[in-house]
Amino acid sequence: MFELKTKKHPSQDKLKEKLDYDSQKGMLYRKSSYDPINDFCISYLGGINSVSGYRSANFKANNYRHSRLVWIYHNGDIPEGMVVDHINHIRHDDRIENLQLLSYSDNCKKQKYAHYKERIEL
């Protein structure tokens, strides 16, 4: 059976201490000057990966999906076995109203349905 690996993410308190959220753009930004040891490493978070289409961010030498950090910033920890899903299927649209938690299984079903629907509409 497939086991979903989860990595330890920064806490909601740590994210709110270090970051601000722009609700129109769905972006997290650093509040203060850069501290290379204890801080996020870019001036705004969420560089888009050209291969996957997801935004990412680095914190203390760990790379995280920006959407997961946005979810934690607003709602706290992500329960084990759950993934952050983009409702509108746009992987870099990290506005909180476009994010939802799904089980890994439900997210796979949603992706298969979206792919099937897209093929039928062609």
VENMOPE-V427853 format. One record per helix or strand of 2 or more residues. SS is the DSSP state (A for helix, B for strand). FROM is the first residue (numbers start at 1). TO is the last residue. If there is no record, write none. Layout:
# VENMOPE-V427853
SS&FROM&TO  SS&FROM&TO
This chain:
# VENMOPE-V427853
A&12&18  B&19&22  B&27&30  B&47&48  B&55&59  B&62&65  A&66&75  B&82&86  A&96&98  B&99&103  A&104&121
